[in-house]
Amino acid sequence: MNLKKIRTQFPTLRQESAPAYLDNACVTLKPDCVVEAINDYYTKTPGCGGRSVHRYGTTVSRATSDARIKLQKFLNAESANEVVFTRNATHSLNQVAHGMKWEAGDVVLTTDREHNSNLVPWLQLEKEQGIDHRVVASHADNTFDIEAFEKACSDAGERLKMVSMSQVGNLDGVQIPIKEIARIAHDHGALVCVDGAQSTPHMKVDVQELDVDFMAFSVHKMCGPSGMGGLWGRYDLLENLRTIQSGGQTVSSSTYDSIDWAQPPARFEGGLGNFSGIMATGAAIDFLSQYNMNDIHAHEIKLNRIMTDGIKDLPGVEIIGPRDPKYRGGICSILLEELPAHDIAILLDEAAGVMVRSGQHCVHSWFNARGHSNGSLRASAYMYNTEEEANLFAETFSEAVHAFTAK
Ligand SMILES: Cc1ncc(COP(=O)(O)O)c(C=O)c1O
């Protein structure tokens, strides 16, 4: 990967005082092509796709269809009609959770390291519809416990309906063996929904190869625009899924007392679309598709090794997940028992332009269960980060820890 060439394509990285942006697990920076696509929509063809047939409308309809095909290829989906545009991964996961038919007692399994977006919808269904949400405990180092999972599947028996898990955790960067999980879940007659918010931006994700049923993802974590996400689902499942946003676009016709639902994906894309976002999604996928996703993954691990080695022996500091960064992708999430994570994050930015995330990263359940109310400080690398930036993080973080410890 030619880092110099990559970096020149990002407006924020061309600035003289470009930050060391290491908050990529939250949202990534945007390359020129994405910004231009947004601008093009508003300045050249600000029409409505899918409905209007004038030039603006037709251009937007074509661009929407192109963007869908790009995502289909990126994820190796069988058909572009299996790709639904959503607002974010949260919207996608809610579409699955609230779109399925449930009976009281149906079992849904998640891990103990889920983002709220793959926990709260199931908790809501538990309270409102009586499903039985169960948590599969990870090993002590946060890696996946396949034996505990197999036991949870057997314990649930015929009531097991859904296994919904994040392929890579935003808490720690730990990846779980989704293909094996899918095989076991399917053997038990359950569906598999993958929260791919932290996997699709950083590694090759092939939905057919993984043999899963749904994949939710965040386009804004893939160099794409904010306000955009996606849901891939097996077509036969999408055909039987209830839309959580009915209205314009979701029907092929209606009468005063009947609905003729549109086929997927239109059924799930109610209301006027985020067309600038959809067009910019196409640009983001074009941008990412120039690179080998395995190279991006390897680059992130290389940077994480620098960050990890630079901070791992500091007093009062513990990295969440396995010690070896090869199991944590680009994420270095640090538990600070006594030290103030937010204060350190502000200091890193003000003193050295190092941007990281502090807090509980929407994985409150994991922190609460362990009494870590202080949260963690998380540095997360992406394709455009450099070794200098990783070193800068390690150095400035070490200085901050020493400064706060001396107080
Ligand atoms: C693992 C994981 N799942 C879900 C989400 C929610 O994504 P979105 O903000 O696109 O709804 C995030 C966002 O950080 C995430 O990291």
The ligand as a Gaussian input file, in Angstrom:
#p B3LYP/6-31G(d) Opt

LIG

0 1
 C      -19.434000      -3.353000      16.592000
 C      -20.358000      -2.218000      16.314000
 N      -21.648000      -2.477000      16.099000
 C      -22.526000      -1.505000      15.825000
 C      -22.131000      -0.198000      15.773000
 C      -23.140000       0.862000      15.465000
 O      -22.862000       1.376000      14.211000
 P      -23.652000       2.619000      13.629000
 O      -23.113000       3.819000      14.305000
 O      -23.351000       2.568000      12.173000
 O      -25.073000       2.411000      13.921000
 C      -20.801000       0.140000      16.008000
 C      -20.357000       1.536000      16.013000
 O      -19.364000       1.894000      16.599000
 C      -19.888000      -0.905000      16.265000
 O      -18.608000      -0.651000      16.485000

